[in-house]
Amino acid sequence: GYGSGNDPEGSGAPNHGESANDNSVERKAAASSTAASLAAGGSDALAGNGWDSDDNAADFVVQSNGRNPQSSTSAPEPSTADGSGTASIALTEVKAAETFTLDITFRPSPDFTISALRIVLPSGMLWSGDAADVQTDAQLQADISVTADTIVLDQLTFAGEEAVISIAALTAPSATGNYTFVLLTFGDAQFLPIQNPPALFVRGGPMPIAEARANDANGVPLLLGEVVTVNGVVTVADQFGAPGYLQDHTGGIAVYDFNFTEAVEIGDEVTITGTITQFNGLTEIENVTIDATPSVGNALVPVVVSITDLLDDGRNGMEEYECRLVRVNGVTVNTQAWTVTGSGVNYTLSDGTKEIDVRIDNDVPFAGQPAPGGSFDIVGVISQYQRNSPYIGGYQLMPRLGSDIIASGPRILTTPAHQRPTETEAVTITWTVSPEAAAHARYGLTDAYELGTASGSGAPAVEQQVRIADLSPATIYKVQPFSVAGSDTSFAQPMWVSTRSATSSGVINAYFSRDADNDIDGAAQADDDVRLGNTLMDRIDAAQHSIDLCLYSLSGS
């Protein structure tokens, strides 16, 4: 994807121009490639075009030195002895600070003759710098010298199709990653790197999570596609299915690996190794291995933040709270119950001045339960869903457990329900709580609940019931039930209720255009095989004042 493309890998590659020109967009040969180095005569001109960091913006350049289409019909690169040959290593992995000997098998191209070879050691790789620690087998004769981090082999003579170059006394770096040994050959005019140089994986010690997930100004991880090792405490295991979440004292990160989420518990301290990726702005680690579990059962103390703190996160790509466990106090939510469909549902948390999304995942144990009706505190990890660059914003608070919803007073277990109206001057509201509490409800014709408060009869109980009397027939009232246990009070979400009409029969008629199974509800029998359009017109013709109607579907009737 380039320019304003709507779904690039990472960020969009640069556009070659808005009007006709002789430019093109060219994939890099290496991270440092430029338009000049890729052009004819440049240092990367014959180095291929294989750089891929999974970010289009970092993988392509605008080639302003004329178009030069290349395909499978083009000559292989390089087309000279410079940069020719292949190399491999049998050793694939070492541990941090481990001292080892590396055998590099070099295969010269049969089409060319090279006179010199350079081996550039990876940055961070420790070595004696002594030419005596470099040996070749009987298939290669060379003059060996060392300049800084480069081993130089001159006056090459090959006796076979391949030769082994052994480098002793190497010490692995401390940081996890793939470390590439760059080989450059000289034959015609200059030293050029061979294609696909060998790399050694070092399983190192953990780096701070904040360093592993550091972003550029557009919110793209600086280590995107790199392998890292981090250590932290699990804040989310399989509560969301995946991803899980991990944090240390510097920050948090998501772990998208089902084997990981199924193997750990909240509070486990783990050391893991995996690849940095990004999904809709959320920085994740994938393809994870658990290297160690130093401890379990660690206490987690969420960072107390405000909604403003969360909304202001991400400036210049610095996301302090993404993937961390936080607590926001004194909020309300725009729902009566944590109803969840699909993979999850977003609701709105408000502190009276600012708002942020709270996402209820379909796997959390409190999905479908009542939401607090008054002010409450909430704990959760900060996730992100931001589809387009810059990947700043789109933050969501995701509670994990029922205990993450912190409301004072007894816990309301079922959403308060308005019982079927049987009285013209009263309504009855029922719900359940834990532990036992006294039932109350405030009510009125407006949001001010100006008509007062009604209380349930009897001692505190789990089953709550309040009858609100002395009302007017066929009138709609605003009601907010609440329960009191000692000095603690829990408010349910407000609800609208109605008294029964003085002249209503109270009969509810149910009609279906096809067969109905009346065994499902023996108290409310339905008429089936009804032409709904005709029935509706008959009811309208017979009405004296109004009709209350609820339609599931009238299509095609």
C-alpha positions in Angstrom: 0.0 0.0 0.0 1.4 3.4 -0.9 0.4 7.0 -0.6 -3.2 7.2 0.8 -3.9 3.5 0.4 -6.4 2.4 3.0 -4.9 -0.9 4.2 -1.1 -0.8 3.9 1.2 -3.2 5.8 2.2 -0.9 8.7 2.2 2.7 7.3 1.8 3.5 3.6 4.9 3.6 1.4 5.7 7.0 -0.1 3.9 8.0 -3.3 6.0 8.4 -6.4 4.2 11.7 -7.2 0.8 13.2 -7.8 1.4 13.8 -11.6 3.2 12.1 -14.5 6.9 11.7 -13.9 9.8 9.2 -14.4 9.8 8.1 -10.7 8.9 4.7 -9.3 8.5 3.1 -5.9 11.3 0.6 -5.2 11.7 -2.0 -2.4 14.9 -1.6 -0.5 17.8 -4.0 -0.4 18.6 -3.2 3.2 17.3 -0.9 6.0 19.8 1.8 5.0 19.0 1.7 1.3 18.2 5.0 -0.4 17.2 6.0 -3.9 20.8 6.8 -4.7 22.2 3.5 -3.3 19.7 1.5 -5.3 20.3 3.3 -8.6 22.8 2.1 -11.2 26.3 2.4 -9.7 25.0 2.6 -6.1 26.2 0.4 -3.3 22.9 -1.5 -3.3 22.4 -1.6 -7.1 23.2 -5.3 -7.2 22.1 -6.3 -3.8 18.6 -7.3 -4.7 15.3 -5.8 -3.3 14.5 -8.1 -0.4 14.2 -5.8 2.6 10.9 -6.5 4.5 10.3 -5.2 8.0 6.5 -5.6 7.6 6.1 -1.8 7.3 5.6 -0.4 3.8 6.8 3.0 4.9 10.2 1.6 6.0 10.5 -0.9 3.1 10.2 1.3 0.0 11.7 4.5 -1.3 10.7 6.8 -4.1 13.2 6.0 -6.9 13.8 9.4 -8.6 16.8 8.2 -10.7 14.6 6.8 -13.5 12.5 3.7 -13.7 14.2 0.3 -13.9 11.6 -2.5 -13.7 13.1 -5.7 -12.4 11.5 -9.2 -12.5 12.3 -12.9 -12.8 13.5 -12.3 -16.3 16.1 -9.8 -15.1 19.7 -10.9 -14.6 20.4 -12.3 -11.1 22.0 -9.8 -8.7 24.8 -9.5 -8.3 26.0 -10.0 -11.9 29.7 -9.7 -11.1 32.1 -11.4 -8.8 31.7 -8.6 -6.3 29.1 -9.8 -3.8 28.9 -13.3 -5.2 28.8 -16.6 -3.4 26.7 -18.0 -0.6 27.3 -18.7 3.1 25.6 -20.7 5.9 26.1 -21.7 9.5 25.2 -24.9 11.3 24.9 -23.3 14.7 21.4 -21.7 14.9 21.1 -20.5 18.5 23.2 -19.5 21.5 22.5 -18.0 24.9 23.4 -14.5 26.0 27.0 -14.1 27.2 27.8 -17.7 26.0 31.3 -18.1 24.5 31.4 -20.2 21.3 33.1 -21.0 18.0 31.2 -20.2 14.8 31.8 -22.2 11.6 30.8 -20.4 8.5 30.6 -22.5 5.4 31.3 -20.4 2.3 30.5 -21.5 -1.2 32.1 -19.4 -4.0 30.1 -19.0 -7.2 31.4 -21.2 -9.9 30.9 -18.4 -12.4 33.3 -16.0 -10.8 36.7 -15.7 -9.2 37.0 -13.7 -6.0 40.3 -12.5 -4.5 39.2 -11.2 -1.1 36.5 -11.8 1.5 35.4 -9.7 4.5 33.4 -10.9 7.4 31.8 -8.1 9.5 30.8 -9.2 13.0 27.3 -8.1 14.3 27.1 -5.1 16.5 27.2 -6.2 20.1 29.0 -9.5 19.4 32.2 -9.6 21.6 35.4 -11.0 20.2 39.1 -11.1 20.9 40.0 -9.3 17.7 42.9 -11.7 17.3 43.5 -13.1 13.8 44.9 -16.2 15.5 41.3 -17.1 16.5 40.3 -17.3 12.8 41.1 -20.6 11.0 40.2 -22.1 7.6 40.0 -25.7 6.6 42.1 -27.3 3.9 39.7 -26.1 1.1 40.8 -22.5 1.5 44.1 -20.7 1.7 44.1 -17.0 2.7 46.0 -14.2 4.3 44.0 -13.3 7.5 44.0 -9.9 9.2 41.6 -8.0 11.5 40.4 -4.4 11.3 38.1 -3.4 14.1 35.0 -5.6 13.8 36.0 -6.9 10.3 37.9 -10.1 9.5 39.7 -9.7 6.2 40.8 -12.7 4.1 43.1 -11.8 1.1 44.8 -13.8 -1.6 42.1 -16.4 -1.6 42.6 -19.9 -3.1 39.8 -22.4 -3.1 40.5 -26.1 -3.4 36.9 -27.3 -3.5 33.3 -26.2 -3.9 33.1 -25.0 -0.3 35.3 -24.0 2.6 34.8 -23.6 6.3 36.0 -20.5 8.2 36.0 -20.9 12.0 35.9 -18.0 14.3 36.8 -18.9 17.9 36.2 -17.0 21.2 33.0 -15.2 20.2 30.8 -14.1 23.1 27.1 -13.6 22.5 25.5 -10.2 23.2 23.1 -9.8 26.1 20.0 -8.8 24.1 17.8 -11.3 22.3 17.7 -11.1 18.5 18.9 -12.4 15.2 22.6 -11.3 14.6 23.7 -11.2 11.0 27.3 -11.9 9.9 27.7 -9.8 6.8 30.1 -11.3 4.2 31.4 -9.1 1.3 33.4 -10.4 -1.6 35.8 -8.6 -4.0 36.4 -9.8 -7.5 36.1 -7.0 -10.1 35.8 -3.6 -8.7 34.5 -3.3 -5.1 33.4 -5.2 -2.0 29.7 -6.0 -2.1 27.7 -8.0 0.4 26.5 -11.5 -0.6 22.8 -12.2 -0.7 21.1 -13.9 2.3 24.0 -13.6 4.8 23.9 -16.1 7.7 22.3 -15.1 11.0 22.6 -16.5 14.5 19.8 -16.3 17.0 20.8 -15.2 20.5 18.4 -15.9 23.4 19.3 -13.1 25.7 18.2 -11.6 28.9 15.0 -9.6 29.1 14.8 -6.0 28.1 12.4 -3.5 29.7 8.9 -3.8 28.2 8.8 -0.1 27.5 11.9 -0.5 25.4 10.5 -3.5 23.5 7.3 -1.6 22.7 8.8 1.8 21.9 7.1 3.6 19.0 7.9 6.2 16.4 5.9 9.4 16.2 3.2 7.6 14.2 2.7 4.9 16.8 4.6 2.2 14.9 6.9 0.0 17.0 10.6 0.7 16.4 11.3 -3.1 16.8 8.4 -4.2 14.5 9.3 -7.7 13.2 12.2 -8.1 15.7 12.5 -10.9 18.2 12.7 -9.7 21.8 12.8 -11.2 25.3 10.9 -9.6 28.1 10.0 -10.4 31.7 6.8 -9.3 33.5 3.8 -10.3 35.5 0.7 -11.6 33.7 -2.3 -9.2 34.1 -4.5 -11.1 31.7 -4.3 -14.8 31.0 -7.1 -16.4 29.0 -9.9 -14.0 30.3 -10.2 -12.7 26.7 -9.2 -15.9 25.0 -6.4 -13.9 23.4 -4.4 -11.7 23.6 -3.1 -12.0 27.1 -1.2 -9.1 28.8 2.1 -8.7 30.6 3.7 -5.8 32.4 6.8 -4.8 34.3 7.6 -1.6 36.1 8.2 0.2 32.8 5.0 -0.7 30.8 2.8 -3.3 29.4 2.4 -5.4 26.3 -0.1 -7.7 24.7 0.8 -11.4 24.0 -1.1 -12.9 21.1 -0.4 -16.5 21.5 -3.1 -19.0 22.6 -0.5 -21.5 23.9 0.7 -18.7 26.2 -2.7 -17.6 27.5 -3.6 -21.2 28.2 -0.4 -21.9 30.1 -0.3 -18.9 32.5 -2.4 -17.4 35.3 -2.9 -13.9 36.4 0.0 -13.1 38.8 2.5 -15.4 37.2 5.9 -13.8 36.6 7.2 -15.1 33.2 10.1 -14.5 30.9 9.1 -14.9 27.3 10.7 -14.5 23.8 8.7 -13.6 20.7 8.3 -11.3 17.7 7.0 -7.7 18.0 3.9 -7.2 15.8 1.1 -4.6 15.7 -2.7 -5.1 15.2 -4.8 -2.0 14.7 -2.4 0.0 16.8 -2.0 -2.5 19.6 1.6 -3.6 20.1 1.8 -7.4 20.6 4.3 -10.2 20.9 3.6 -13.3 18.8 5.1 -16.7 18.3 6.0 -16.9 22.0 8.1 -19.3 23.9 8.0 -19.2 27.7 11.7 -19.2 28.8 11.1 -19.2 32.6 8.4 -18.7 35.3 10.4 -17.3 38.2 7.4 -16.8 40.5 3.6 -17.1 40.7 0.8 -15.5 42.7 2.2 -12.0 42.5 -0.1 -9.2 43.7 -1.1 -6.7 41.0 -1.7 -3.0 41.9 -3.3 -1.1 39.1 -2.2 2.5 38.3 -4.8 5.0 39.2 -5.5 7.3 36.3 -8.2 9.6 35.0 -10.1 9.4 31.7 -8.2 12.6 30.7 -4.9 10.8 31.3 -5.9 8.0 29.0 -7.2 10.2 26.3 -4.0 12.3 26.3 -1.8 9.2 26.0 0.3 8.6 22.8 1.7 12.0 22.2 4.8 11.7 19.8 4.2 7.9 19.9 4.8 7.6 23.6 2.1 5.4 24.9 2.5 5.1 28.7 -0.8 3.4 29.5 -1.4 1.1 26.5 -1.5 -2.6 27.7 -1.1 -1.6 31.4 -3.4 -2.5 34.2 -5.2 0.7 35.4 -8.0 1.8 37.7 -10.4 4.7 37.0 -12.5 5.9 39.9 -15.9 7.6 40.1 -17.4 6.8 36.7 -20.8 5.9 35.3 -21.7 3.8 32.3 -24.4 4.1 29.7 -26.0 0.7 30.1 -28.2 -1.3 32.5 -26.4 -4.5 31.9 -23.1 -5.8 30.5 -24.9 -7.3 27.5 -22.4 -8.9 25.0 -23.0 -10.0 21.5 -20.3 -11.3 19.1 -16.8 -11.0 20.3 -17.6 -8.1 22.6 -19.4 -4.8 23.0 -18.2 -1.2 23.7 -20.0 1.0 26.2 -19.2 4.5 27.3 -17.6 5.4 30.7 -18.0 8.9 31.9 -16.5 10.9 34.8 -18.9 13.8 34.2 -16.5 15.7 31.9 -14.7 13.1 29.7 -15.7 9.8 28.2 -13.8 6.7 27.0 -14.9 3.3 25.7 -15.1 0.3 28.0 -15.0 -3.0 26.1 -16.7 -6.0 27.5 -15.2 -9.1 26.0 -17.6 -12.1 25.3 -15.4 -14.4 27.5 -15.4 -12.4 30.7 -17.4 -14.0 33.5 -19.7 -11.0 34.2 -21.0 -10.7 30.6 -24.8 -10.4 30.8 -24.9 -9.2 34.4 -26.2 -5.9 35.5 -24.0 -2.8 35.3 -23.8 -0.4 38.3 -26.5 2.3 38.2 -24.5 4.9 40.1 -20.9 5.9 40.4 -18.3 3.1 40.6 -14.6 2.3 40.1 -13.3 0.1 37.4 -10.1 -1.9 36.8 -8.8 -3.2 33.5 -6.1 -3.2 30.9 -5.8 -0.6 28.2 -6.3 -2.0 24.8 -6.3 -0.1 21.5 -8.2 -0.3 18.2 -6.9 2.2 15.7 -7.0 1.1 12.1 -5.2 3.9 10.4 -1.9 5.7 10.9 -1.0 7.5 13.0 -1.7 4.7 15.5 -2.5 7.0 18.4 -5.9 6.9 20.2 -8.7 4.4 20.0 -7.9 3.3 23.5 -10.3 1.0 25.3 -10.5 -0.1 29.0 -11.1 -3.8 29.3 -12.1 -5.3 32.6 -11.2 -8.9 33.2 -13.1 -10.2 36.2 -16.3 -9.4 38.1 -14.1 -8.0 40.9 -12.8 -5.4 38.4 -16.2 -3.6 38.7 -16.0 -2.0 42.1 -19.2 -0.5 43.5 -19.9 0.2 47.1 -22.8 -1.6 48.7 -24.4 -5.0 47.9 -23.8 -6.5 44.4 -26.9 -6.3 42.2 -27.1 -9.8 40.6 -30.1 -9.4 38.3 -31.3 -6.5 36.4 -34.4 -4.9 38.1 -37.6 -5.9 36.3 -41.0 -4.3 36.1 -43.6 -6.9 36.9 -46.5 -7.2 34.5 -48.8 -4.3 35.5 -51.9 -5.6 37.3 -52.8 -2.4 39.1 -53.9 1.0 37.8 -52.3 2.9 40.7 -49.2 0.9 41.5 -46.1 -0.9 40.0 -43.9 -3.6 41.4 -40.1 -3.8 40.8 -38.1 -7.0 41.6 -34.3 -7.9 41.6 -31.8 -9.9 43.5 -28.6 -8.9 45.4 -25.8 -10.3 47.5 -25.5 -10.1 50.4 -28.9 -9.4 51.9 -30.1 -5.8 51.8 -33.1 -3.6 52.2 -34.9 -2.7 48.9 -35.8 0.8 47.9 -36.7 2.8 44.7 -36.9 6.5 44.0 -39.4 7.6 41.4 -41.0 10.5 39.6 -42.2 11.8 36.2 -38.7 13.3 35.4 -35.1 12.6 36.0 -35.4 14.5 39.3 -37.3 11.6 40.9 -39.5 14.3 42.5 -42.2 12.0 43.8 -40.1 10.5 46.5 -38.8 7.0 47.5 -40.6 3.8 48.1 -39.3 0.9 50.3 -39.8 -2.8 50.3 -41.5 -4.5 53.2 -39.8 -6.9 55.6 -36.3 -7.6 56.7 -33.2 -7.3 54.5 -33.2 -10.2 51.9 -31.5 -11.4 48.7 -34.8 -11.2 46.8 -35.6 -7.5 46.5 -39.2 -6.2 45.9 -40.6 -2.7 46.0 -44.2 -1.7 45.4 -44.7 1.9 44.4 -48.3 3.0 45.2 -50.6 6.0 44.8 -49.8 6.5 41.1 -52.0 7.6 38.2 -53.4 5.1 35.7 -51.7 4.6 32.3 -48.8 6.8 33.3 -45.1 6.4 32.6 -42.7 6.9 35.6 -38.9 7.1 35.9 -37.7 4.7 38.6 -34.2 3.9 40.0 -34.1 0.9 42.3 -31.4 0.7 45.0 -30.3 -1.6 47.8 -28.9 -0.7 51.2 -26.8 -3.0 53.4 -25.6 -1.2 56.5 -24.0 2.1 55.4 -23.4 0.9 51.8 -25.7 1.6 48.9 -25.8 0.2 45.4 -27.9 1.9 42.7 -29.3 0.1 39.7 -29.6 1.7 36.3 -32.7 4.0 36.0 -35.7 2.4 34.2 -39.1 3.5 32.8 -42.3 1.8 34.0 -46.0 2.3 33.4 -49.1 1.7 35.4 -52.0 -0.2 33.9 -54.8 1.7 32.1 -58.0 2.0 34.1 -60.0 0.6 31.1 -57.6 -2.0 29.8 -58.4 -5.6 29.9 -54.7 -6.4 30.4 -54.9 -9.0 27.6 -51.9 -9.3 25.3 -52.6 -10.9 21.9 -49.8 -12.7 20.1 -50.0 -13.4 16.4 -47.7 -15.4 14.1 -47.9 -15.7 10.3 -46.7 -19.3 10.6 -47.0 -22.2 13.1 -46.5 -21.3 16.8 -45.4 -23.7 19.5 -47.8 -22.8 22.5 -46.0 -25.3 24.7 -43.2 -22.8 25.2 -45.4 -20.4 27.2 -48.6 -21.9 28.5 -49.8 -18.7 30.1 -49.8 -16.6 26.8 -51.2 -18.6 23.9 -50.6 -17.3 20.4 -52.7 -17.4 17.3 -50.8 -18.8 14.3 -51.2 -18.9 10.5 -52.6 -15.3 10.7 -52.5 -12.8 7.9 -50.8 -10.1 10.0 -51.6 -7.2 7.7 -55.3 -7.9 7.7 -55.3 -8.5 11.5 -53.5 -5.2 12.1 -56.1 -3.3 10.0 -58.9 -4.9 11.9 -57.5 -3.9 15.2 -57.0 -0.3 14.0 -60.6 -0.1 12.8 -61.8 -1.4 16.1 -59.7 0.9 18.3 -61.4 3.7 20.3 -58.2 5.6 21.4 -54.8 4.0 20.7 -53.0 0.7 20.0 -49.9 -0.6 21.7 -48.0 -2.7 19.1 -44.7 -4.6 19.1 -43.5 -6.1 15.8 -40.9 -8.8 15.4 -41.4 -8.8 11.6 -44.2 -7.6 9.3 -42.2 -8.2 6.1 -44.2 -10.0 3.4 -47.4 -10.3 5.5 
